[in-house]
Structure formats: C-alpha cells, structure tokens
Amino acid sequence: MPKLDVHGHSVEGEMEPLRYLIRLDNEEADVLFRHARDHGPAEFEIKYVNYALGHHNGKYTVEKR
C-alpha cells in the first residue's frame, strides 16, 4: 500500500482516497485527522465508495468500509 504525506501526516492506503484527502483544504482535513485521532475512524465517501481514516499506534491509514 502506498504511503503519502497528507497535510503533515503520513497516511497509508489506496491512492484514490489519499488523493482525495490531499485535495481537501487544511480545515476540512484537520477535522478528519482530529476525529480519527481522538474519537475513532473518520468516515467519508468518494463516488459512492465509503472509506474510513483510522489512527492506530501513531499511524494513519485509509481503508474501505
């Protein structure tokens, strides 16, 4: 799985959701990253496919739900 720097965070996952996260403005991305870190997976949708941004052991990952 690819790993990219997304708004200052190293994130591993499929390319399509990683590109989506990169295109978000800083405030939108910050909400997702903060939610994933503090409350569990942050869910979002791209073209009718559901994804979740997770945070485990200091690492962020994006996975299909």
ABEGO torsion letter per residue (X at the ends): XBBBBBGGBBBBEBAAAAAAAAABBAAAAAAAAAAAAAAEBBBBBBGGBBBBBBBBGGBBBBBBX
